[in-house]
Amino acid sequence: MKTLTDTLELVFRLISGMVLFGVSAFCVFGFLASFEPGIGVMWKVGYGVLGWLCLTGAIRLLVRRRNNTVTPGSRTGKILVAGAGLYFLAVLLLFLYATLR
């Protein structure tokens, strides 16, 4: 029965990860759309934070962890930090581009 449990866990991880990636993509679109005139800063912050959290959660679900631990020096920890950093950098660059335009 362990193989059935492992298979169900993998399917759950894949489905949940793809849903979170979809929400993250929606948040990127919402973040860009929030630069229209008359929309407050809180929408920008909300879309940015929610998108970052969804992307981090999706990466965490889809990357296989050893012994259910993620340490800062491990490969998984490096991937999570790099992914979150790149997403934050992209959001920051989009914010600066839209502000200075």
PyMOL commands that set and color helices and strands:
alter all, ss='L'
color gray80, all
select helices_A, chain A and resi 2-33+41-62+75-100
alter helices_A, ss='H'
color red, helices_A
deselect
rebuild
show_as cartoon
